């Protein structure tokens, strides 16, 4: 597995560049993790997403005449955003926008949260004169 990863990095070095390789290697497994808990399915989904994003990104970059590496990572990002929205909607989990929705309904300011009041505590005894 490490040998395959090494060959994948070396082969994509010219197309993507060093910085974008990290995003291309991290985003597909992250998306797969959002969609499943099974490691076997995660490997399959991750590989499929990575290959499809690479294919779509190269196709778009060729026809739009733009950088291929950035296009592949942008396609990966779109897939991640869609998977995140799907997962958040499916589980009704608390995501960053939910606090804004609650704040709008209640009229509260979502940014202005009350801070705990710190009282000054004297280290000296109260019986000093």
Backbone as CSV, one residue per row, in Angstrom:
resi,resn,N_x,N_y,N_z,CA_x,CA_y,CA_z,C_x,C_y,C_z
1,UNK,0.828,-1.192,0.000,0.000,0.000,0.000,0.872,1.255,0.000
2,UNK,1.941,1.245,0.788,2.843,2.400,0.810,3.545,2.576,-0.528
3,UNK,3.866,1.473,-1.191,4.515,1.539,-2.490,3.576,2.150,-3.532
4,UNK,2.307,1.780,-3.483,1.329,2.368,-4.395,1.152,3.860,-4.132
5,UNK,1.138,4.246,-2.878,1.029,5.656,-2.527,2.235,6.432,-3.031
6,UNK,3.417,5.839,-2.928,4.635,6.490,-3.410,4.576,6.702,-4.912
7,UNK,4.141,5.686,-5.646,4.035,5.820,-7.096,2.968,6.845,-7.485
8,UNK,1.874,6.892,-6.729,0.824,7.871,-7.014,1.334,9.291,-6.805
9,UNK,2.119,9.506,-5.765,2.673,10.839,-5.509,3.662,11.226,-6.605
10,UNK,4.529,10.303,-6.983,5.515,10.603,-8.019,4.857,10.859,-9.363
11,UNK,3.822,10.113,-9.690,3.150,10.289,-10.974,2.362,11.600,-11.030
12,UNK,1.817,12.021,-9.910,1.002,13.235,-9.919,1.794,14.500,-9.623
13,UNK,3.082,14.378,-9.387,3.905,15.532,-9.037,3.903,16.591,-10.148
14,UNK,3.991,16.175,-11.399,4.034,17.135,-12.500,2.673,17.776,-12.751
15,UNK,1.623,16.999,-12.603,0.294,17.518,-12.894,-0.192,18.446,-11.791
16,UNK,-0.040,18.044,-10.544,-0.626,18.789,-9.437,0.318,19.775,-8.768
17,UNK,1.540,19.426,-8.599,2.437,20.255,-7.817,2.461,19.756,-6.382
18,UNK,3.477,20.138,-5.668,3.705,19.592,-4.331,2.595,19.963,-3.346
19,UNK,2.172,21.203,-3.341,1.180,21.651,-2.358,-0.188,21.029,-2.602
20,UNK,-0.576,20.928,-3.858,-1.900,20.415,-4.167,-2.001,18.901,-4.017
21,UNK,-0.869,18.218,-3.989,-0.897,16.769,-3.787,-1.471,16.437,-2.412
22,UNK,-1.123,17.233,-1.428,-1.647,16.991,-0.078,-3.168,17.059,-0.076
23,UNK,-3.738,18.051,-0.739,-5.198,18.167,-0.794,-5.809,17.015,-1.584
24,UNK,-5.165,16.618,-2.674,-5.695,15.528,-3.487,-5.617,14.188,-2.759
25,UNK,-4.684,14.056,-1.840,-4.562,12.811,-1.084,-5.453,12.786,0.159
26,UNK,-5.801,13.954,0.689,-6.557,14.018,1.942,-8.067,14.105,1.715
27,UNK,-8.501,14.842,0.709,-9.931,15.096,0.539,-10.736,13.821,0.213
28,UNK,-10.334,12.973,-0.738,-11.157,11.779,-1.012,-11.356,10.854,0.197
29,UNK,-10.326,10.557,0.998,-10.610,9.744,2.188,-11.499,10.443,3.210
30,UNK,-11.395,11.756,3.288,-12.253,12.502,4.202,-13.711,12.406,3.771
31,UNK,-13.945,12.537,2.481,-15.308,12.401,1.954,-15.824,10.986,2.198
32,UNK,-14.968,10.003,1.951,-15.379,8.615,2.170,-15.711,8.371,3.636
33,UNK,-14.972,8.982,4.538,-15.229,8.830,5.974,-16.563,9.458,6.360
34,UNK,-16.928,10.554,5.690,-18.230,11.161,5.952,-19.379,10.262,5.509
35,UNK,-19.138,9.458,4.479,-20.212,8.664,3.895,-20.356,7.267,4.472
36,UNK,-19.293,6.715,5.073,-19.376,5.351,5.582,-18.477,5.159,6.796
37,UNK,-18.768,4.113,7.551,-17.928,3.743,8.683,-17.117,2.483,8.403
38,UNK,-17.447,1.787,7.323,-16.766,0.556,6.964,-15.446,0.875,6.261
39,UNK,-14.354,0.280,6.748,-13.038,0.563,6.164,-12.949,0.062,4.725
40,UNK,-13.527,-1.087,4.445,-13.483,-1.635,3.091,-14.226,-0.731,2.112
41,UNK,-15.423,-0.288,2.502,-16.175,0.639,1.645,-15.471,1.986,1.537
42,UNK,-14.819,2.388,2.628,-14.095,3.661,2.615,-12.979,3.642,1.572
43,UNK,-12.252,2.536,1.478,-11.197,2.412,0.471,-11.759,2.491,-0.943
44,UNK,-12.867,1.812,-1.157,-13.487,1.812,-2.485,-14.020,3.195,-2.852
45,UNK,-14.736,3.806,-1.930,-15.301,5.132,-2.191,-14.195,6.160,-2.385
46,UNK,-13.168,6.104,-1.563,-12.060,7.047,-1.661,-11.348,6.940,-3.012
47,UNK,-11.106,5.723,-3.450,-10.450,5.512,-4.736,-11.326,6.003,-5.884
48,UNK,-12.611,5.716,-5.803,-13.536,6.151,-6.845,-13.628,7.669,-6.909
49,UNK,-13.726,8.306,-5.750,-13.825,9.775,-5.713,-12.536,10.404,-6.236
50,UNK,-11.392,9.875,-5.831,-10.124,10.415,-6.299,-9.952,10.288,-7.801
51,UNK,-10.298,9.119,-8.341,-10.174,8.909,-9.787,-11.164,9.773,-10.567
52,UNK,-12.405,9.833,-10.092,-13.423,10.634,-10.779,-13.086,12.127,-10.713
53,UNK,-12.606,12.586,-9.566,-12.225,13.996,-9.443,-11.054,14.328,-10.349
54,UNK,-10.099,13.427,-10.444,-8.975,13.637,-11.348,-9.415,13.692,-12.792
55,UNK,-10.306,12.792,-13.180,-10.795,12.754,-14.555,-11.605,14.001,-14.894
56,UNK,-12.532,14.347,-14.021,-13.371,15.537,-14.257,-12.519,16.805,-14.219
57,UNK,-11.581,16.875,-13.279,-10.714,18.048,-13.192,-9.835,18.226,-14.418
58,UNK,-9.281,17.138,-14.923,-8.467,17.221,-16.137,-9.311,17.605,-17.343
59,UNK,-10.510,17.061,-17.435,-11.417,17.395,-18.530,-11.773,18.878,-18.497
60,UNK,-12.149,19.374,-17.312,-12.498,20.797,-17.187,-11.310,21.704,-17.463
61,UNK,-10.146,21.326,-16.961,-8.973,22.179,-17.170,-8.576,22.229,-18.638
62,UNK,-8.776,21.143,-19.363,-8.452,21.126,-20.788,-9.405,22.023,-21.568
63,UNK,-10.700,21.899,-21.298,-11.691,22.658,-22.059,-11.803,24.112,-21.621
64,UNK,-11.474,24.402,-20.376,-11.529,25.787,-19.904,-10.174,26.479,-19.980
65,UNK,-9.148,25.724,-20.335,-7.780,26.226,-20.462,-7.297,26.895,-19.170
66,UNK,-7.419,26.147,-18.065,-6.945,26.626,-16.777,-6.045,25.566,-16.149
67,UNK,-5.433,25.883,-15.037,-4.493,24.999,-14.367,-5.158,23.681,-13.958
68,UNK,-4.502,22.580,-14.269,-5.105,21.276,-14.000,-5.092,20.923,-12.509
69,UNK,-4.009,21.223,-11.812,-3.910,20.874,-10.399,-4.967,21.555,-9.558
70,UNK,-5.117,22.843,-9.769,-6.114,23.593,-9.005,-7.527,23.145,-9.353
71,UNK,-7.759,22.805,-10.603,-9.087,22.354,-11.016,-9.443,21.019,-10.366
72,UNK,-8.475,20.117,-10.287,-8.723,18.824,-9.646,-9.059,19.018,-8.175
73,UNK,-8.324,19.886,-7.504,-8.591,20.132,-6.081,-9.933,20.843,-5.896
74,UNK,-10.302,21.736,-6.805,-11.614,22.386,-6.710,-12.747,21.384,-6.913
75,UNK,-12.573,20.445,-7.817,-13.574,19.394,-7.989,-13.663,18.556,-6.716
76,UNK,-12.513,18.240,-6.126,-12.505,17.521,-4.851,-13.256,18.306,-3.778
77,UNK,-13.049,19.620,-3.745,-13.726,20.456,-2.753,-15.234,20.443,-2.956
78,UNK,-15.677,20.504,-4.212,-17.120,20.477,-4.491,-17.723,19.154,-4.012
79,UNK,-17.007,18.060,-4.240,-17.478,16.755,-3.774,-17.528,16.732,-2.249
80,UNK,-16.501,17.302,-1.592,-16.491,17.357,-0.131,-17.657,18.188,0.395
81,UNK,-17.899,19.348,-0.209,-18.996,20.213,0.244,-20.342,19.512,0.088
82,UNK,-20.522,18.794,-1.013,-21.776,18.063,-1.225,-21.928,16.943,-0.199
83,UNK,-20.851,16.221,0.071,-20.913,15.131,1.056,-21.166,15.678,2.452
84,UNK,-20.552,16.810,2.783,-20.762,17.415,4.097,-22.214,17.872,4.258
85,UNK,-22.762,18.503,3.218,-24.151,18.954,3.279,-25.103,17.772,3.384
86,UNK,-24.819,16.711,2.633,-25.644,15.502,2.691,-25.601,14.877,4.086
87,UNK,-24.408,14.750,4.638,-24.262,14.140,5.955,-24.929,14.981,7.036
88,UNK,-24.771,16.296,6.952,-25.379,17.175,7.943,-26.902,17.126,7.860
89,UNK,-27.429,17.079,6.650,-28.881,17.017,6.488,-29.421,15.658,6.913
90,UNK,-28.664,14.613,6.654,-29.113,13.261,6.972,-29.156,13.009,8.475
91,UNK,-28.148,13.475,9.182,-28.070,13.200,10.612,-28.641,14.313,11.476
92,UNK,-29.000,15.442,10.861,-29.465,16.611,11.605,-28.495,16.966,12.723
93,UNK,-27.215,16.772,12.447,-26.208,17.092,13.453,-26.031,18.599,13.532
94,UNK,-25.395,19.009,14.589,-25.179,20.434,14.797,-23.976,20.874,13.981
95,UNK,-24.211,21.705,13.020,-23.134,22.249,12.204,-23.134,23.755,12.359
96,UNK,-22.131,24.449,11.834,-21.980,25.883,12.111,-23.200,26.735,11.812
97,UNK,-24.016,26.374,10.824,-25.159,27.211,10.491,-26.324,27.040,11.454
98,UNK,-26.353,25.948,12.210,-27.488,25.711,13.094,-27.561,26.748,14.209
99,UNK,-26.435,27.247,14.692,-26.471,28.267,15.741,-27.028,29.572,15.201
100,UNK,-26.769,29.857,13.917,-27.331,31.071,13.325,-28.837,30.943,13.167
101,UNK,-29.333,29.764,12.821,-30.775,29.562,12.664,-31.483,29.718,13.999
102,UNK,-30.927,29.148,15.055,-31.516,29.280,16.383,-31.492,30.736,16.824
103,UNK,-30.401,31.419,16.545,-30.283,32.822,16.946,-31.308,33.684,16.216
104,UNK,-31.566,33.388,14.957,-32.549,34.171,14.211,-33.953,33.955,14.767
105,UNK,-34.254,32.710,15.160,-35.581,32.425,15.704,-35.796,33.069,17.061
106,UNK,-34.772,33.069,17.895,-34.929,33.592,19.252,-34.591,35.073,19.345
107,UNK,-33.966,35.626,18.326,-33.594,37.028,18.357,-32.299,37.284,19.099
108,UNK,-31.580,36.242,19.460,-30.319,36.393,20.190,-29.188,36.677,19.208
109,UNK,-28.142,37.271,19.722,-26.953,37.538,18.923,-26.040,36.326,19.019
110,UNK,-25.763,35.628,17.889,-24.955,34.414,17.973,-23.497,34.661,18.312
111,UNK,-23.038,35.883,18.098,-21.636,36.184,18.360,-21.419,36.604,19.807
112,UNK,-22.372,37.361,20.337,-22.217,37.889,21.691,-22.676,36.864,22.713
113,UNK,-21.803,35.986,23.085,-22.123,35.008,24.123,-21.625,35.537,25.450
114,UNK,-22.380,35.344,26.502,-21.943,35.880,27.791,-20.701,35.161,28.307
115,UNK,-19.777,35.940,28.802,-18.555,35.383,29.373,-18.749,35.200,30.869
116,UNK,-18.124,34.200,31.440,-18.260,34.025,32.884,-17.613,35.195,33.626
117,UNK,-18.265,35.612,34.680,-17.760,36.735,35.464,-16.713,36.212,36.446
118,UNK,-15.555,36.827,36.395,-14.484,36.440,37.312,-14.480,37.411,38.480
119,UNK,-14.529,36.877,39.676,-14.486,37.724,40.863,-13.070,37.774,41.378
120,UNK,-12.734,38.903,41.905,-11.403,39.058,42.481,-11.390,38.357,43.830
121,UNK,-10.476,37.455,43.967,-10.379,36.700,45.210,-9.134,37.173,45.941
122,UNK,-9.319,37.568,47.174,-8.215,38.043,47.962,-7.453,36.845,48.552
123,UNK,-6.149,36.893,48.415,-5.352,35.817,48.978,-5.018,36.098,50.443
124,UNK,-5.252,37.331,50.861,-4.965,37.705,52.237,-6.182,37.437,53.110
125,UNK,-5.964,37.231,54.323,-7.079,36.999,55.249,-7.923,38.239,55.422
126,UNK,-9.168,38.089,55.774,-10.083,39.203,55.927,-9.855,39.985,57.219
127,UNK,-9.087,39.423,58.140,-8.923,40.073,59.432,-7.689,40.973,59.486
128,UNK,-7.149,41.363,58.347,-5.969,42.252,58.393,-6.387,43.689,58.548
129,UNK,-5.566,44.466,59.254,-5.897,45.864,59.491,-4.930,46.788,58.798
